[in-house]
Amino acid sequence: VRGLIRAATILALVAGSTAAFAAGEVNGRLVGTVMEAQTGAPVPGASVTVSGRSLIGPARTVTTGDDGRYEVVELPPGSYDIEVSYSGVKPIRRRVVVRQGEATPVEIQWSAELAEAETTVVVEERHMTRPDSTQTGTVVSADSEAKIAINHRYQQIVSQAAGITQPDPASLQFSVKGGSILANRWLVDGMDVTDPTSNTWSANINFDSVASVDILTGGMEAQYNSLGGVVDLITTGGSDEWHVDTSFYVNNVNFSTSNKYGSNLWNGYRAFDPKPAPPTSSYQANINVGGPILKHRLWFNVSLEYLYEQFSVPAGPPLNIQHPAYFRHQVLARGKLTYAPNDKHRLTLAFNSDPAWLYNIDGRFYGLSNYERGVAETQQNQGGFFFTLQWEYFKNQNLNTMVQVGFQQETIDFGSQGIIGGAGAIDYGPGCPNPMDPSCTYDASRPRHVNVNDNTAWFQGQPVQRELIYDANFDPSISLRGKLAGYHDAKIGLQTKYAYGQNGYQTPGGYVYNDGGLPMNSNGMSGAAGLCDPTTGGINCYQRTATQDGTLKAQGVSVGVFIQDRWKPTKWLTIVPGIRFDYGWTQNNYGQTVSSLFGVGPRLGAVVDLTRDQKTIFTAYYGRANEVMSLMPAFAMNVPVSTTEQWDLASNSWKLLNTSGGPGGYQIDHNAKTPHTDEFSTSLRREIFANSVASIEYTYKQISNIWDGQEINQIWDPTGTKVRGFANGQPQTIYLLTTPDKNYRIYQGVDFSVEARPSPNWDVWAAYTLSWLYGPGAEQLGQVGGAEPGFSAFYNPRQTMFYDGFLPEDHRHNLKVRASYTWKGLTVGALFTYLSGAPLSKVYFNSYDGGYTNRRAPQGNDPTSPNSYTGWAEFRQPDQISVDARAQYDFHHLIKAHVILLADFFNLFNIQEATALDNTDTATFASVQNRQKPFRFQLGLRYLY
Amino acid sequence: VFDPDPGKNAFTTPKCKAPDNYVYDLRTDPYALNQQGVIFTDLPDDATYVPVIAEVAVTSASEACQEIKSEKTLVTQTDVSLPENSMGTHGKPDGNYLAFATVDPRVDFAPDALNDPATFFGPTQHWGWYGRFLSTFIDGGYIPYTTDAMGNDVATTQIVYVVNPTDGAGMPVAGADPKGAPGSGLDVIEHARGQAGYSPVCQVMTYTATSAADLPTTAADVATKGTIDPVDPMAGPVYAYCLGVTP
């Protein structure tokens, strides 16, 4: 069972595949008014022409209305030149940055005299107050990220936004304003590529091909449908100029501090140790080429990244042998074609592929690498592809349409390295120093053994799971603008999706053995001496689980319709109403309808321009989002039959303990309510000085009716430590797949943020969040299949009361500062983060579950005293601080070519605070289980043309 | 003890108020909401512990069942009637004593009449409260009293154990104490629970069986199939707690 748990958890964290359920903005807008400088009177009939490198085809020209207002829509993000002209007068020129999904306000004070003066200097401007939007979040551009030390993973950009935390430093998944890591939607160029089976991101993308990332944390318009946040990547396209961006990064073990193997800071490779340091390094090569195939008509951009990385934990107890290093090969390829046959049509076709091969993957986990023999390693092969096609049609300034089509296929093969990768993939060397040891002889039919006394894993990698996912999306929309009791900017859209997933199971040797016996055998020995020989039995035999081999499938369909408007009854007020209707249906392997859900998502926002100059913006918002289709519940039911037996010392034989999974292991609640989020938020934004905006936001959000599996067959005694019987008389778990009213999360938070580029040299972003997150909805479906019973309020009814508390993502304080300064080619930048500790819950051993699944105090607490609730005390991980810094020099000043030398310092001060503590009621309670990654130095060379 | 029938039964029909249309669900309900568990004021956490409880009778007045889970709440509750002691706080014992042996709540009891919803207050394992925590005990019933020359005294029954233990074939039991031992499976109680003369406090006696192949199984048998003696005539009577459960 434990083996499956680990496999399921890892799969959930690194899973890759697709889906589409929200279509995102890929363009931005310019809005403003041309006014006469002296009188403030509107200037009607002025011509506003917009051109920029990102805009394929001819320049866009609009004419100001009677009120002097102008709006240029559907502009790909980038820098634009604005030229305001009036017959017979020299034009005024401005240069502004347009960001995706945002309106960039540009107020133009115009006069014949001013026009004469302003044509001499054009300085790039950034106006970021979003004057007609209730949406919260930020847009992070590639040029900002190029000035700080960051691993080449686009996901790492996400955590920089206010209100977002990364619950597990080892996985790039995020909690957005209280949502779980399973509540977000991941979009690439506006297409939803969220994995439908795991509800996490599905694809890896070459970091250099990402032009900007729009991170929406709340206040969303009706076109978005997410219980958490929305991350929308805009990838780099071509242009009328040729561009090359190539780089190479080296990260060698000799430039880094070694990792730790144990709880204490000295449990690791030490200075002056004559042995070579355990291997930890990475090498990455990137090339990106873009340019015109046909100038003004057809552009291309291709991007390729190769990554090799390895990581290891120093040898330590209990096995005290150097475990084979985890290593990974990954190839990321991306291509994008943009075609504009005329000024009415724009087509964008993009292709993405991300194959990767991960070897010895248990070796990167602190808690496994010294507990597992090399022959028992696990491998993962993953990857796939997706393509997206967008067709944009601009009939006129008041009417345009967009059709988005996407298709994705992903696979993950996970499990025993000897089976997934073949015998040649196994590194017998460091993990198996004694070739005469029988455990070093790999046998594909030998079962996995995990000794529950010391957690050592022997003989075989984890059970094999082969996941395959397809999904297809079709999202047309139409935008209409015009005047009716004010100005309207409306959008109507249809979002459809089909998703299919299958998962194959195979258990090498037929069983996973949990050995060692409980309590520990009489001589206190563990390891090989504690492994079970089922032919002779004895105290070392504890439990074994057989899981049925086979392939299980699930599929689903969703349809969403939305309509939204930006209504400006006056110049200083924008009303943002919207509503969406969603329906989703899913089916499991057995042809049963698992969910058939409908949701109505009303949205209503108001945006007030307090100072009437688009520089001080107040917003208020209410909105509901519904999750009508996720394959997670259907996949959760698709768990094969597992049978757990326990060794009976009296009869010296295996006795059936329980069964789980299979069609009899689940029931479906056909009256399940639709999971949904209700959000109220309000914000105040102010352009505090040139190109700089400060904001404060308050958010109250409740996520309700979260999917989970409610166990309905086991009858626990009042202590919740023992199953005394079964409702149907059969020793099995039965999960009711449902969305309980009592499964909810409540978030309240205040975000303070500043984004500033007061001069071209400075680029600063700072965000502080004070928040509370509580409720019983700590996880979703994790316990189904017996995976992690201790993580759910709905597994053991006697424990339910202990699940209402501070949720695992409840970090009270979070501060992020990203800053860089550039002077004559030299850039110094840093990313500072402070995150207060996450709640933990002390857990106690439950002999029936064979694990630490019982609590004695509410979530986030240590009961401390067994007989008095007055002893309950908050239990949290330590606070985290990290500083990553970059220094780079662009030799352009010397050699007239953009050759850039980079030096990255990750965890500059080598802070190694605990990131995980032992929360079990054992002698090692509260000891450190994992720490921040130690100091690491990376050297890079980049060439830009 | 809520609404006891003094001297007869500590668990009479509860007079607390159950939720409307309530049916105890053994799977979902951690405890029955149509019952009220007794409340303990102390736990057996030291060597002086004895399983004897001084009963304080609480009179229900339509309070919600199981709403009261601790002595602290009980003494401040206004919808129950609780006799006060001389301190005016903890309630006044009514003079009855109960044999309640507090036990580890995870211990298995036999018979395990699990699917009988009544097992929450079933024959063996009872559940009560201590400081909001569920507490488990074995109900040995009221301790009877008798009047002797010295005043009130505990009425006891006899438990006898065999001093010449043998197996069914009449052979000495291997490894057995030559004098036999209580609890070896051959003990005989004079009056079981439910019989007149029952007491959860027993005077321990020994008996010598006349026939190893035909050991007595009832008190009457002991008189005819053996001889009864004190454990140690020189040391005086020996007593033990011998809680009997409701059959």
Interface residues (C-beta under 8 A of the other chain):
Chain A: I712 Q714 I715 W716 D717 P718 T719 G720 T721 K722 R724 G725 A727 P797 R798 N867 S868 Y869
Chain B: L26 R27 T28 D29 P30 Y31 L43 P105 R106 D108 D112 L114 N115 F120 W127 Y130 G131 R132 F133 L134
